[in-house]
């Protein structure tokens, strides 16, 4: 596998991420259910879960009848994914690959590529998008979610003014492009964050001849806002962006 700063990062924190994601409110109660609903009917379809991590999406899709391949750059996360799938007797093919070089995967192989909260992490986005286009069947779909570029820079975040009123602060939409920070204090080392603008994403997809099918900045429903204060805040600021692209 081709190594770069992102693959090194996720191999360093893979086991910690797997533990962290088990109780992550954003992923488990907002991002994941929304994503599964967007994809819709998947029976007998070939799906590539790109950036599969510990394999939770892959397992959900396999339970629904899809023929699933899970790919991640982290050896540790793939091992965890294999173990969890084996426990459920799910037939999922897992591979360790860098998203910018999906070697030994045939052209026009998949009906759907799922990339949940991964594209902002990959070092070479241009080649990653090129590889996704290559392996999708004609009229195949990419379902991608990312941190919303407008609200996810290094200095962006919730703050309080002198009167104690909360507000969301954004200081520089364009910089820095790359920075390191811990996902939270429980992590032993930092993750690599890559901040790209909406223009960066759209120009790369359009250059590779993708067609935009859908674009969503979802708002949590009332039941979801009661799960945690973090999800409740998503009714004010859309921290996550969902896109559907067609080949």
Buried (B, 14 or more C-beta within 10 A) or exposed (E): EBEBEBBEBBBBBBBBBBEBBEEBBBBBBBBBEBBBEBBEEBEEBBBBBBBBBBBBBBBBBBEBEBBBBBBBBBBBBBBBBBEBBEEEEBEBEBBBBBBBEBEEBEEEBBBBBBBBBBBBBBBBBBBBBBBBBBBBBEEBBBBBBBBBBBBBBBEBEEEEEEEEEEEEEEEEBEEEEEBEEEBEEEBEEBBBBBBBBEEBBBEBBEEBEBEEEEEBBBEBEEEBBEBBEBBBBBEEBBBBBBBBBBB
